[in-house]
Amino acid sequence: MNNKFVPLYDSLKPEYFEEREIEVIVLDDKWLKVAEKFIQKKYHNVSHLKELGVVFIIPLDVDTTGEMLRVFSLVLHYLHEVSFYSELFKKYRKDNDIGKKIVSLIRGDVMERKLTDISQWRIVQRYLAKDDPNDFRLFEPHVNPETLHWDKAENNLSQLDARHENLDFTFWKNLNFIGDFFPNKNGEDLVSFNLIDSVMSLVKEKERIKYLYHHQEALWNRLFEEFVGKEKMEELIMNNFEKGFIDVKKEISKY
């Protein structure tokens, strides 16, 4: 994707885009073999194309405990993510270099230089821990828009209770950033109560894979939220996305 297709997007212009409803599609079985490596890297069979407004599902047999909730919550998450990036595309539509900016968004570029001012919070638009859990940027103050999309997906799930009496998804509401240490035979384990961490860990239980990085990113967002509030946080991320960081001191002084 990044080596073949994305470089061609440099020449994109605003008139090449149109507004339409997001489309969720289930890919034909013929894509399954081609998608095997993709699934191994993504750890799941649902993804999206921001620039096309498409959320797609790679067809797999759903026969593992937790799999249905994982797929459903991922679809909700990507619907919010596509909407978020659509707003960014609109924001850049009057810029001459819109193609280059779209390429940066699709690649998930994250500023690499170190921030020296403690009031500056880096914007990390992808899960760096999947590539390198020791990436120095994970240990600096930062916000992650992915967590915003998960917050909204969890809120969507909790709203299902009002329509279906036999469901009880309200448990997951506002648990994104919650975790704690629990004793085990070797000492203690950090347990994430984050929805997608929990579901992914359940699906991979036999392989003894445990997920924590969604919880960790949500915790950073929660800390930032304490400064400006949740609604303002999304606005600040959107307005400072191109710059790559938010200067909290300057932003708070404005209001």
N, C-alpha and C positions, 0 to 999 in steps of 0.2 A: 504493500500500500504506500508506504512512505517513499520507497525508492522508485517505483514505477508510475503510479497514478498521481500522487500529490504534487510532484514538480510541474505537471501539466496544468495544475490549477492556478498557477501564477498569472495566467492570462484571463482569468475569470473577470467578468464585468457585472455590475448590478442588474443590467437588463437581461442577463441569462437566467435570472431567478424569478420565481413566481410564488405567490402565497397560496397555500392549499392546506387541507387537513393532513395531519400526520397519518401515515399508513402503516399498519402492522401486518406483516406478511409471514407466512410459514413457507420456508423454502422447500422446493421439491427434493425428493430423496436422492436425486442424482448428484446433489451438492455434498452429500454426507462424507464421501471419501475425501474430497478436496478439502473439506472443512476440519478434518481430524486434527491437523497440526494447530489450527486456529483454536479449537476447543481446548487443546492441551495448554496453550498459553493463557487463554482467557479464564480457564477453570470452569466455564459454563457455556451453554449453547445459545445464549441470547446476546445480541449486540445491536448496533445501530450505525447509520451513516448520517452524520449531522448535516452534510451538505445536500443530501437528498430528502431529508425529512422522513427517513424510513427506519422502523424498528423491525428487525428480522429474527426469526426463530429457526435454528437448525433442527430438523426433525430427529428426535431420539426417543427410544422407548422410555417412558416414565415409570420406573419400577423400583425406585429407591425412596426410602422414607425421607420426606422433606423436599423432594424434587419438585412437586407441583407448586409449593409455596415459593421455592427459589425462582422458578420460571415466572410465576405471576408477579412477584415483587420486582424482579428485574425488568419486566415489561413496563410496569408502572414507573420505575426509576428512569428508564430510557425515554419514556414519553416526556417527562419533565426535563430531561437533559437536552433533548432535541428542541424543546420550546425555549430553553435558556440560550442555546447557541443561535437559534433563529433571531432572537433579540439582538445578539451581538452582530450578526450579519447585517441586520437592518441598521444598526448603529454605524457601521462602516460603509454603508452603501454610497455615500457621497465622497468617499476618499479615493484618490487616484490609484492607491496601492491596495485596493480591497482584496485582490487576488492573493497577494503575499500574506495579508492578515488572515485570510481564510485558511491558507496553508498552515500558518502557525497554530491556528486553533485546532485544525484537524490532527496535526502531529502531536498536539498536547505539549507544546513548548513550555518549559519552565526556566525562568531566569537562573543563570548559573553562578553569577558573581555573589560573593558574600555581602550581606547587609550589615552595616556597621552601627546603625542607629537602632536602639531597642524599640523605638516607637514604630518602626517600619515592619510590616507583616507581609511576607512573601505570599503571592497567589500561586498555589500549586494545583494545576488543573488535571492532574492524573495521580494514580497511586504509585508513587516512587518506590515504595517498599516492595512492590512486586518484582522490580528489577534489582534493587539493592537496598536491603533493610538498614544499611549503615550509611546511606546517603546523608551528607551533612545537612542538607536542606530540611530533612525530617526533624532535626533537632533544633531548628530555629523557629521563632514565632511565625506561623503561617496559617492561612485559611485555604480550604479546599471546597470548590463549588460542588464536587461530587456529593459531599455530605448534605448540601442543601437539597439536592434531588432526592436523596434517601429520606430526609426529613419529610418531604412532601409525599413520597411513596408510602411511608409508614402512616402518615395522617390519612391517606386514602384508604389504607387497609382498615384502620380503626373506624372509619365511617361506614364500613360495610355492616357493622353490628346493628346499625339503626334499621337496615333493610332486611337483615337475616337474623332472627332470634337465636338460631342454633350456633352462631359464630361468636367468638370472643377474642377479637383482635385488639381490643383496647389495651391489653397488656403491653403491647409493643410501643404504645404512644410515648414519645419523649424518653425512650431508653437508648437512643443512638450512642450517647456519650458515656453510658453507665457501664462499669466493670468493677470487679473486686478480686482480691486474692483469697483462695480457698485451699485448705490443707490437703495434701496428698501424701503418699507413702515416702516420697522423696523430699518433702518440705511443703511447698505451696505452689499453686498455679494461678496465673492471672486468667480470669474467665470474663469474656466479653458478653454483655447482654444486648449488644447491637444485633438488630434483626438479621442482616445479611451475613454477618460473621457467624451467628448461631446456626442459621439455616445451612450455610456452606459447610460448616464443621460437621453438622448432622449428616449431610449427604456424603461427606468424605470420612465418616466415622471409622469405617473398616480399614481405611488407609492411614488412620491415626494422624490426619492432617487437621491442625487447628488454625483458625483464622482470627487475627486480632487487628489488622491494619485499618479496617473500616472504623472500629471503635477509637483507635488512636487519632485518626484524622477528625472524627466527630468531636473528640475532646478538645482539640485545638480550636475548632470552630466555636465550641461552647465558651471557651475562654475569651475569644474575640467578641462573641455575642454579648458578654457581660459589659463590654465597653460601650457598644453602640446599639444593641438590640437586634433581633433577628431580621426584621424588615429592612433596616438600614444597612445591615451587613450585606445582604444581597445587592442592594443598590451600589454600595461601595465597591464590591467585587466587580460588578458590571462596569462601573465608571473607570476603574483603575486596571482593568484586565490587560490592556495593551502595554501599560507601564510595567506591569509585573509585580507590583507591590502596593500596599496601602500604608500611607503615613497617618497613623492613628491620631497623633498629636495635632497635625494640621487639619484633619477632617473634623475632629471634635471641636476645634477652635472656631469652625465655621458656623456652628450652631450651639 
